[in-house]
Amino acid sequence: MPSLIRRRFALPPPALRPFVERLWSWESDGPVPLPLLLPGTGADLLFHYRTPFLAVAVDGTRHRLAAAHISCLRACSCRLVAQGPVGFLAVRFRSSTIRHLGMLAMGDLIGRFPAAAEHFGAEIDRLPAQLAGLPDFAARAEAVTQFLLARLERSAPVLTPGDGAVDALYYAEPGETVAALADDLGYSARQLERLVGEAAGITPKRFLRLARLHHTVRHLLLTKEVDYLDAALARGYYDQAHFIHEMGDLTGRTPGQVLTPGAFVSHFYNPRLPR
């Protein structure tokens, strides 16, 4: 019988909530099926206190991940493969906010699995071993929270108009256009492109497309809906062909390759939390 996955999550303290959506964890006593990781809109900082997994790209390229690494895909999907018992704690950052707590711009983080030390410095490399010695999720979450609070105190980051623009794109109504959003926010198209580019590392149009796909796939997997057309239409896709094209263009895969029986059991999507 496959090992069961123990899932946990916790809310960050109020000081971190403008930047961090949640802390979450997966743990198993043996290898388990891991999900297909799709391009999205946010970033995760992962600490593996057990064996880090392997990421396999569409073209077969294999990425051996550091014990502390960042996941911030925007233009590709990867299959994750367990290399032993799974045990990690992750920090899910809001769309463009991870850049405020480290050294790299968003454009330098996206599209790869950088070692966390590239962004947060060498001090972060001690955390996976520290977490391995702690008894449970609550203790691990507290250790990571204290690390982030110390970073917050040192850097004193402030959210920018670009973060607000990215937020507006993420929470846009189905069918909303970039031009309409720019007008609502009081920006010209060029101003919005500059703000979002600086904050998210991609264009407003691409971010809006990724957000729409993210919301659609999350809904399908959380509700276990096998027939995707109604959900796609409700989130602004014109028809089935439009959804298939967008899925292929953004992930390199078809809906059938993404919405497999296993995907409904093993995925990293969570219900939206109140802000």
N, C-alpha and C positions, 0 to 999 in steps of 0.2 A: 504494500500500500504506500502511495506517495506520502512524503512528510507533509504535515500540515503547516501552513504559514500563519504565524501569529502577527497580527497587525495592530499597531498602536498609533495614536496621535495625541498631540497636546497643543494647546494654544500658547503663543508666546506672551510674555508680559506686555503691558500697554506700551512701554517705551519702544519695543521692537515691532509693534503691529503695523506701523506705516511701511515697514520694509519686509517683514516676514509674515507669511500667511499661516504657516503651521510647522510644527516639528512632527515627523512621522517615522515609523519604523516597521521593517519586516524582519522576521526571525524564523528559522526552521532548524530542525535537528539533522537534516540531510539535504542533498540536492533536491530542488523543486523546479518545476517549469516557471520560467520568468517571462515577462511580457515583451512584446514588440514595443520598442520605445519610439514614439512618433515625434516629429518636430512640433514644437509648441510655442508658447508665449512667455513662459517664466524661466526660472533657473532653479536647480536643486544642488545643494552642497551635501555630498554623501560621505559619511564616515563608516567604513567597513571594519567592524570589530571581529568579524570572521572572514572567510575567504572572499576577496573581491571577485565580482563576476567579470565575464568576458563579453565584450560588445562586438557583434559581427555586422558589418555594413552590408548594404544591398549587393555590392560587388564582391562580397566575400572577405574583404579586408577585416582583419582581427585587431581589436584594440584591447590590450591588457591594462586595466585601470588601476590607478594608484589607490592606496588604502583610504586616502582622503582626496576626493576629486569633485569637480563641478560637471554637471550635465546641463547643456544649454543648446540643444539642437534647434536649427531653424530651416535647414534645407535638405535633410535626409532622415531616414529612419534606421534604427539598428535593432537587431535581435540580441537580447541579453541571454547569456548562458551561465548557469550556476556551475562553479568549479568545486563545490563542496557545500557544507552547511552554510546557509545564508544568515547573515546578521549585520544589519546596517541601520544607522539612524541618519535621517536626512532632514535638511532645512529647506523648505520650499519658500523661495523669495518671490515677492510680487514682481510683475513683469519686467521692470527695468531697474529694480532697486539694488540688486547685488553689487552693482558697480560702486555704490556709495560706501561700502564697507571694506573695499580693497583697493588695489593699485591699478588694475587694468580697466580700460574702457570696455563698454559692452561689445563693440565690434571686435575686440580681441578675445572675447570669451565664447562667442557663439560659434556653432558649427563643429564643436569638438568636445573632448572630455579632458580639459586641462587639469593637471595636478593642482590641488587647492593651494599649495604653497606658492604657485605663480601669482596668485591674486592676493592671498592673505598673509604671505610670508612663512618662513620656515617654522615658526612657533606652532602652526596648526598641525604639523606632522606628528606631534606627540599625542593628539587626541584619540586616534583609533586605538592605540594600546591602552590609554587611560580608560576608554569606554569598555574595553574588553575585561577590565578588572572590576567593573561596577556590577552590582547585583541585578538590576532591572531597568526597565525603560524609564521610569521616573528619575532614577539617579543619573542615567545617561543624558536625558533631556535637560536636566538641571546643569550638568557640566557644560554642555554645548551652549545653553542659554547664557551662562556666566561668561563664556568666551566671547559670545556676540555682544553682550552688554559692555564688556571691557573695550571691544572694538568701537562700539557706539560712543562711549565716553571719550575715547582718544580722538576719534575723527569728527565727532559732532556733525554728522551729515544733515543736509537740508534737502528736501524734495524740491525739484525744479519744475518750471512750466512744461518741460519735456515729459516728465513723469505724469503730469496731469493729462497731457495730450495722449500718451500711451494708455492711460487708464480709460479715457473716453473712447478710444478705439476698442479696447477690450470689452467694455460694457455697452457697446453700440447696439442699437436695436437691429433685428434681422433686416437685411436689405438696405441698411444705411450705407451711404457712399462716403468716400474720403472727402470729396468736395463739399458735401452737406455738413460733415462734421467740422471741417475747417471753418466754414461759415458760422456754425453754431458757436465755435470757440473764439471767433473773432480774429482768425489768422488767415493770411493768404495761403494758397497752395504751397508756395515756396517756403514760407515761414514754418508751416506744419511739417514739411519734409525735413527741414533742417532740425527742428526740435525733436522729432521722432528719431531721426537718424542719429543724433547725439545720444539720446536716451536709450534707444533699443538696438541700434546698430543695423537696422534695416529700414526700408521705406514704409510709409504709412499704409500703402496698398498691400504690401506683403504681410504686414502685421495684421491687418484687418482680415485677410484671407486665412492666415494661420489661426486667428482667434475664432473665426466662424467654424473652421474644421475642428478645432479643439472642443468647442461647445457642443458640436454635433456628435462627435465620437464619445465624449464623456457621457452625454445623455444616453446614447445607445448602450454603452457598456454598463452603466449604473442601473438602467431599467431593464437590461437584458432583452432589448428589442432586436430581433433578427432581421426584420424587414426595415430597411433604413430610409425608404423614400419619404414617408410622412415626416420624419424627424428632419431630414435634409430640406424639404420644402418649407417647413416651419422656421428654419434658421436662415432662409434667404437664398437657397439654391433654386435656380429656375426650374430644373427638371433633373431626371436621373442622369442624363448624359453630362450635365454640368457638374454634379457631385462626383461622378466617376473621373472626369477630367481633372478636377481640383485635387482629388485624392491622389491620383497618379502623379500630377505635376509637383505636389508638395511633399509627397512621401516616397515616390518611386514604386508604389504598390497599388494594387486594385482593392476595392472594398472587400472582395472575397478573401484576399490575403490578410487583410487587417481584422475583419469581423469574423474570426474563426471561433469555433466552440471553446477553444482554450482561452481566447481573449476575454470571454465573458467571465472567466474564473480568475484569471491572473492579469491584472492591469494596475497601473499607478494612478488612476483617476479617483478623485474623492468628491463627495458632495460639497457644494459651495458653502463656505462659512460666512456668517454675518461680518461685515467690515467693522 
